[in-house]
Amino acid sequence: MENLLKFLVESLVENKTAVEISKDEDDKAITYRVKVAEGDIGKVIGKNGKTANSIRTIMKSVTAKLHKKIFVKFED
């Protein structure tokens, strides 16, 4: 799952080396924190947050079999 998220984010940004993904997991939820370069955060979030919401939807569909909630938070 983390590889998929990294692929999605890296395909959107210019500075691929600045992409950092951290994962926090407990019994009921998985939280991914995505850090990108300051100039790339707008590309990841998109207009009115549509790109970010699309990434979250893809990740939710992948984790549906795990029966856990997933959260993706974007930081610059």
C-alpha positions in Angstrom: 0.0 0.0 0.0 2.8 2.4 0.9 4.4 1.7 -2.5 1.2 2.6 -4.3 0.8 5.9 -2.3 4.5 6.7 -3.0 4.0 6.0 -6.8 0.9 8.2 -6.9 2.5 11.2 -5.1 5.8 10.9 -7.0 4.0 11.0 -10.3 2.5 14.4 -9.4 5.5 16.2 -8.0 8.7 17.6 -9.6 11.0 17.0 -6.6 10.6 13.2 -6.2 13.5 13.0 -3.7 11.6 15.2 -1.2 8.7 12.8 -0.9 8.5 11.2 2.5 5.8 8.9 3.7 5.4 7.8 7.4 2.9 5.3 8.6 1.1 5.0 11.9 -1.0 1.9 12.4 -3.2 0.6 15.2 -6.0 -2.0 15.5 -8.7 0.1 13.7 -6.9 2.6 11.5 -3.9 3.3 9.3 -2.6 6.9 9.0 -0.2 7.9 6.3 1.6 11.3 6.5 2.9 12.5 3.2 5.5 15.2 3.1 6.5 16.9 -0.1 8.6 19.9 -1.1 7.0 23.3 -0.4 6.5 24.1 -4.1 4.9 20.7 -4.8 2.1 20.7 -2.2 -0.3 22.5 -4.5 0.1 19.8 -7.1 -0.6 17.1 -4.7 -3.7 18.7 -3.2 -5.1 20.0 -6.5 -7.8 22.5 -7.1 -10.3 22.5 -4.2 -8.6 19.4 -2.9 -9.8 17.1 -5.7 -6.4 15.4 -6.3 -5.9 14.8 -2.6 -9.4 13.3 -2.3 -8.8 11.1 -5.4 -5.7 9.7 -3.8 -7.6 9.1 -0.5 -10.4 7.3 -2.5 -7.8 5.0 -4.2 -6.2 4.2 -0.9 -9.5 3.4 0.7 -10.5 1.0 -2.0 -7.2 -0.8 -1.6 -7.5 -1.2 2.1 -11.2 -2.3 2.0 -10.2 -5.9 2.5 -8.3 -5.1 5.7 -11.4 -3.8 7.4 -9.5 -0.7 8.7 -10.0 2.9 8.2 -7.3 4.8 6.3 -6.3 8.4 6.6 -3.9 10.2 4.2 -2.6 13.6 5.5 -0.6 15.9 3.3 2.1 18.1 4.8 4.7 20.5 3.3 
